[in-house]
Amino acid sequence: MTVQLPPMALTQSQSEVCLILVLLIPLAGIGVTLINTGLGRSRSAAHMMLSSLCVMAVACIVFAVWGFSIQGIATYADHAIVVRGHPWGVVGSEPWLLRGLRFDDFDLGLKAVFLMFASALVALIPLGALSERWRLSACCLSTVVLTGIVYPLFSHWAWGGGWLAELGFNYGLGRGFVDGGGSGVIQAVGGLTALAVTWMVGPRQGKYMSDGMPAAIPGHNVMYVLFGCLLGWVGWIGLNGAGAVLVAGAVPERVPLVAINTTLCAAVSGLTAVAITAKRFGRPDASLSGNGWMGGLVASSAGAAFVRPAAAILIGLIAGVLVSYAVDFMEFRFHVDDPGGAVSVHGVAGLWGVLAVGILGVFEKNGQLVAQLVGIATLLGFVLPASYGLNLLLDRFYPQRVDPESERQGLDLHELGSGAYPDFVTHADDFIQR
């Protein structure tokens, strides 16, 4: 099996298939939203759902106003610098408000829709890590920073014909940086941003004891988590299939392979998490098993169109191991309080998915591993510090964390005035008159 060059244009039937795949992508966002909500406590459930809706709305507006102008499309011109005779695309050069997009070209318009949905998905990821302590207005402002600066820049470099994508043409490194469904562009960017903001905001009250040991704060609804995994499965098939064809240059005939590899990767990763948690705790842990399933989906994204099914099984196996242990490692070693597992699922598994393309992908040219390592170095060397610095600057002018009393009461009551479950007393001590 070898990778082929993309066709000059999609046929009508191929475009229709891609349209269906693109329209499935919001299901991935719904799945992530349900997982983030279920893994938090009930007193902030409505706040998480509304926050998810708000950040997706902000991301889409930012994309339309100026995000697309920075992101661009590979066939469009960009601003580049020349290094030793080779152009390095740095930033897109499109007009604001989508005025440069040709809507009479269905394929280009479809790519724009894909990119807009991708920006909405990346905005959801940090919410899981900041659950129960992130102000609604603050998470919207942070989304402007993420989807208006950090994400579109990296997306241009990888998907918009920028310097990462040009590593193959300019320096003979395989096909250049390959990330069909966004293990790096969407998942790792979102996961590393989650890590940066979580470090800055700090853990929830009561998460760490006086001796530094983390306390278990279970989520309130594991059914949301597992249902979100099922929705994510469908959404990821759309995400990986559309991304492989529209931005990674895979031929449309590879869509069935993408669906097979996505499913195998998630299945093996989820079962691996079930087995590991059963061995560690005496019985499977539903929440961690769900995170394992999602980690497999995340890891599958980069190379679903460029690896064999056997390799997809291996990618899922390693993703399940990484996610199962990364949660504890981040909590115990770095004191990262991440209720939704965003750092482990999207950050760690996303980076593994990018690396796996270079190790297990089948390409006609050598050097793909080096191109993938350059992409990982860029994620760690640019996205992580940029997200931390920009959010720290934002926090100086507009504090992002709620006050302690509001956090104790729950964000539903504090910011929305009512809870998600008004028929149940979720924290009775808050209603005792003092």
C-alpha positions in Angstrom: 0.0 0.0 0.0 1.5 3.4 -1.1 0.3 6.9 -0.7 -0.9 8.5 -3.9 -1.0 12.1 -4.9 -4.4 13.8 -4.6 -6.6 14.2 -7.7 -6.8 17.6 -9.2 -10.5 17.9 -8.4 -13.1 15.8 -6.7 -15.9 14.2 -8.8 -19.5 15.0 -7.9 -19.9 11.7 -6.0 -16.7 12.2 -4.2 -17.7 15.7 -3.2 -21.0 14.4 -1.9 -19.2 11.8 0.2 -16.9 14.5 1.7 -19.9 16.7 2.4 -21.6 13.9 4.4 -18.3 13.3 6.3 -17.9 17.0 7.1 -21.5 17.2 8.4 -20.7 14.3 10.8 -18.0 16.3 12.5 -20.3 18.2 14.9 -21.1 14.8 16.5 -17.5 14.7 17.7 -18.0 18.1 19.4 -21.3 16.8 21.0 -19.4 13.8 22.3 -16.6 15.8 23.8 -19.2 18.1 25.4 -21.0 15.2 27.0 -17.8 13.7 28.3 -16.7 17.0 29.8 -20.1 17.4 31.5 -20.3 13.9 32.8 -16.8 13.9 34.3 -17.6 17.1 36.3 -19.8 17.4 39.3 -23.5 17.9 39.0 -23.4 21.4 40.5 -21.6 22.7 37.4 -23.2 20.6 34.7 -25.4 23.2 33.1 -22.5 25.7 33.1 -20.3 23.2 31.2 -23.0 22.6 28.6 -23.6 26.4 28.1 -19.8 27.0 28.1 -19.4 24.4 25.3 -22.1 26.1 23.2 -20.6 29.5 23.8 -17.0 28.6 23.0 -18.1 26.9 19.8 -20.0 29.9 18.8 -17.1 32.2 19.6 -14.7 29.9 17.6 -17.0 30.0 14.5 -17.3 33.8 14.6 -13.6 34.3 15.1 -12.9 31.9 12.2 -15.3 33.9 9.9 -14.0 37.3 11.0 -10.2 36.8 10.8 -9.3 33.2 11.7 -9.6 32.0 8.1 -7.4 34.9 6.9 -4.6 33.6 9.1 -5.3 29.9 8.4 -5.8 30.0 4.7 -6.0 27.1 2.3 -3.1 25.4 0.7 -4.1 26.5 -2.8 -4.2 30.2 -1.7 -1.3 32.6 -1.5 0.3 33.3 1.9 3.0 35.5 3.5 6.3 33.6 3.4 9.9 34.1 4.2 12.7 32.7 2.1 15.4 30.6 3.8 18.3 29.4 1.6 16.2 29.7 -1.5 13.1 27.9 -0.1 9.9 29.6 0.9 8.5 29.1 4.4 4.8 29.9 4.6 4.2 31.7 7.9 0.7 33.2 7.8 -2.3 33.3 5.4 -3.0 36.5 3.5 -6.8 36.3 3.0 -9.2 39.2 3.5 -11.2 39.2 6.7 -14.9 38.1 6.9 -14.3 35.3 4.3 -14.3 37.9 1.5 -11.5 36.0 -0.4 -13.2 32.6 -0.3 -14.6 31.5 -3.6 -18.0 30.1 -2.8 -18.6 29.1 -6.5 -15.9 26.4 -5.9 -17.6 23.6 -4.0 -14.4 21.9 -3.0 -12.8 25.0 -1.6 -16.0 25.9 0.2 -16.1 22.4 1.7 -12.6 22.8 3.0 -13.6 26.1 4.7 -16.5 24.4 6.4 -14.2 21.6 7.6 -11.7 24.2 9.0 -14.5 26.1 10.8 -15.8 22.9 12.4 -12.2 22.1 13.4 -11.8 25.4 15.1 -15.0 24.8 17.1 -13.7 21.4 18.1 -10.4 22.6 19.3 -12.1 25.3 21.4 -14.0 22.6 23.4 -11.0 20.7 24.6 -9.7 23.0 27.3 -13.1 23.2 28.9 -12.8 19.6 30.3 -9.5 20.4 32.1 -10.8 23.7 33.6 -14.2 22.2 34.7 -15.8 23.8 37.8 -13.6 26.8 38.1 -13.5 28.7 34.8 -15.7 31.7 34.4 -18.0 31.7 31.4 -16.9 35.0 30.1 -13.2 34.1 30.7 -13.4 30.9 28.7 -15.0 32.8 25.8 -12.1 35.3 25.9 -9.5 32.6 26.1 -11.2 30.9 23.1 -10.6 34.1 21.1 -6.9 33.8 21.9 -6.8 30.1 21.0 -8.9 30.1 17.8 -7.8 33.6 16.7 -4.1 33.4 17.2 -2.5 30.1 18.3 -4.7 27.5 16.4 -4.9 29.3 13.0 -1.1 29.9 12.9 -0.3 26.2 13.5 -3.1 25.1 11.3 -1.7 27.3 8.5 1.7 25.7 8.9 0.3 22.2 8.8 -2.9 22.4 6.7 -2.7 25.8 4.9 0.4 25.2 2.8 2.7 26.6 5.5 6.3 25.6 6.3 5.5 22.3 8.0 3.5 21.1 5.0 6.4 22.2 2.7 9.0 20.1 4.5 8.6 17.4 1.9 8.8 19.7 -1.1 11.6 21.9 0.2 13.8 19.4 2.1 12.6 15.9 0.9 11.1 14.9 4.3 8.4 12.5 3.1 5.2 14.3 2.3 6.0 17.0 4.8 4.1 17.1 8.1 1.1 14.8 7.8 -1.9 15.2 10.1 -5.0 14.1 8.2 -7.7 14.4 10.9 -5.9 16.7 13.3 -4.2 14.6 16.0 -1.8 17.6 16.2 -3.6 20.5 14.7 -6.8 20.0 16.7 -6.2 17.5 19.5 -2.7 18.3 20.6 -3.2 22.1 20.2 -6.3 21.8 22.4 -4.7 19.5 24.9 -1.6 21.6 25.3 -3.7 24.7 25.7 -5.6 22.9 28.4 -2.4 22.1 30.1 -1.2 25.7 29.9 -4.4 27.2 31.3 -4.7 24.5 34.0 -1.2 25.2 35.2 -2.1 28.9 35.4 -5.5 28.6 37.0 -4.6 25.9 39.5 -6.5 22.8 40.9 -10.1 22.7 42.3 -10.6 23.3 46.0 -10.2 20.1 47.9 -8.4 18.3 45.1 -5.0 18.1 46.9 -4.5 17.3 50.6 -2.1 19.0 52.9 0.5 16.4 52.0 0.1 17.0 48.3 -1.8 13.8 47.5 -4.7 14.2 45.1 -8.2 13.3 46.3 -10.6 11.4 44.0 -13.5 13.7 42.8 -15.7 11.4 40.7 -17.8 12.7 37.8 -21.5 12.8 38.3 -22.8 11.0 35.3 -20.8 8.2 33.6 -23.7 7.6 31.2 -23.0 11.0 29.6 -19.4 9.9 29.3 -20.1 6.6 27.5 -22.8 8.1 25.3 -20.3 10.8 24.4 -17.8 8.1 23.4 -20.4 6.6 21.0 -21.2 9.9 19.4 -17.4 10.7 19.2 -16.9 7.4 17.2 -19.3 8.6 14.5 -18.0 12.2 14.5 -14.3 11.0 14.3 -15.0 8.9 11.2 -16.3 12.1 9.6 -13.4 14.2 10.9 -10.7 11.7 9.9 -12.3 10.9 6.5 -12.9 14.5 5.5 -9.5 15.7 6.8 -7.6 13.0 5.0 -9.2 14.0 1.6 -9.6 17.7 2.0 -6.4 18.8 3.8 -4.0 15.8 3.7 -4.3 15.0 0.0 -5.4 11.3 0.3 -7.5 9.9 -2.5 -11.2 9.6 -1.7 -11.0 5.9 -2.2 -9.2 5.7 1.1 -12.3 6.7 3.1 -13.3 3.1 3.9 -9.7 2.5 5.1 -10.0 5.6 7.3 -13.3 4.3 8.9 -11.7 0.9 9.5 -8.5 2.3 11.1 -10.5 4.8 13.2 -12.7 2.1 14.5 -9.9 -0.4 15.2 -7.8 2.2 16.9 -10.6 3.3 19.2 -11.7 -0.3 19.9 -8.3 -1.5 20.9 -7.5 1.6 22.9 -10.8 1.3 24.8 -10.4 -2.4 25.6 -6.8 -1.8 26.7 -8.0 0.8 29.2 -10.7 -1.6 30.4 -8.0 -4.3 30.9 -5.6 -2.0 32.6 -8.1 -0.5 35.0 -9.5 -4.0 35.8 -5.9 -5.1 36.7 -5.2 -2.0 38.7 -8.4 -1.6 40.6 -9.9 -5.1 40.6 -12.7 -4.1 38.2 -12.9 -1.9 35.1 -13.2 1.9 35.6 -15.9 3.2 33.2 -14.6 6.8 33.2 -11.0 5.8 32.4 -12.2 3.3 29.9 -14.2 6.0 28.1 -11.1 8.2 28.1 -9.2 5.2 26.6 -11.7 4.9 23.8 -11.5 8.7 23.1 -7.7 8.5 23.2 -7.8 5.9 20.5 -9.9 8.1 18.3 -7.5 11.0 18.9 -4.5 9.0 18.1 -6.1 7.6 14.9 -6.7 11.0 13.4 -3.3 11.9 12.0 -2.6 8.7 10.0 -5.9 6.9 9.5 -5.5 7.2 5.7 -1.8 6.3 5.7 -1.4 3.2 7.9 -2.4 -0.4 7.5 -5.1 -1.9 9.8 -2.5 -3.8 11.8 -0.6 -0.6 12.5 -3.9 1.0 13.6 -4.3 -1.8 16.2 -0.8 -1.1 17.5 -1.5 2.7 17.6 -4.7 2.0 19.6 -2.9 -0.3 22.0 -0.2 2.2 22.8 -2.8 5.0 23.1 -4.8 3.0 25.6 -1.7 2.5 27.8 -0.7 6.1 27.5 -4.1 7.5 28.5 -4.6 5.0 31.3 -1.4 6.0 33.0 -1.0 9.7 31.9 -4.0 10.8 34.0 -2.3 9.6 37.3 1.1 10.8 36.1 -0.2 14.3 35.5 -2.1 14.4 38.8 0.7 13.1 41.0 3.8 14.5 39.3 2.6 17.8 38.0 -0.5 18.5 40.1 -2.6 19.0 37.0 -6.2 18.8 38.0 -7.9 17.7 34.8 -11.4 16.4 35.4 -12.2 15.7 31.8 -8.8 14.1 31.0 -8.2 16.7 28.2 -4.4 16.8 28.7 -4.1 13.0 28.6 -6.7 12.2 26.0 -6.1 15.1 23.6 -2.6 16.2 24.4 -0.7 13.0 25.1 -2.6 10.7 22.7 -2.6 13.5 20.0 1.2 13.7 20.1 1.4 10.0 19.9 -0.8 10.0 16.9 1.4 12.5 15.1 4.5 10.4 16.0 2.9 7.2 14.9 2.5 8.5 11.3 6.2 8.8 11.0 6.9 5.4 12.5 4.1 3.3 11.0 2.9 5.2 8.0 3.4 3.9 4.5 4.9 6.6 2.2 6.8 6.6 -1.1 9.6 8.9 0.2 11.8 8.6 3.2 12.1 11.2 6.0 8.5 11.2 7.2 9.5 10.5 10.8 11.7 13.6 10.8 8.9 15.7 9.5 6.6 14.5 12.2 9.2 15.1 14.9 9.6 18.7 13.6 5.8 19.1 14.0 5.9 17.7 17.6 8.7 20.1 18.4 6.7 23.0 17.1 3.7 22.0 19.1 5.7 21.8 22.3 7.9 24.8 21.5 5.3 27.2 20.2 1.8 26.1 21.1 2.4 25.4 24.8 4.4 28.5 25.7 2.2 30.7 23.4 -1.0 29.5 25.0 0.4 29.9 28.5 1.8 33.4 27.9 -1.3 34.7 26.2 -3.6 33.4 28.8 -1.4 34.6 31.6 -1.5 38.1 30.0 -5.3 37.8 29.7 -5.6 36.8 33.3 -3.7 40.0 34.4 -6.5 42.1 33.0 -9.5 39.7 33.4 -9.2 37.0 36.0 -10.3 33.7 34.7 -11.0 31.8 37.9 -14.2 32.2 39.9 -13.9 33.2 43.6 -13.7 30.4 46.2 -17.2 30.8 47.5 -18.7 30.6 44.0 -16.6 27.5 43.3 -17.9 25.9 46.5 -21.5 26.6 45.6 -21.1 25.5 42.0 -20.9 27.4 38.8 -24.6 26.6 37.9 -25.9 28.7 40.9 -23.1 31.3 40.7 -23.2 32.1 37.0 -26.5 30.8 35.8 -28.7 31.3 38.8 -30.1 27.7 38.8 -28.8 24.2 38.7 -28.9 21.5 36.0 -30.9 19.2 38.3 -33.3 21.4 40.4 -35.2 18.4 41.7 -32.1 17.1 43.5 -30.1 18.5 46.4 -26.6 18.2 45.2 -24.8 20.0 48.0 -27.2 20.3 51.0 -24.8 22.3 53.2 -25.1 25.3 50.8 -28.8 25.7 51.7 -28.4 25.8 55.5 -29.1 29.3 56.9 -26.2 30.7 58.8 
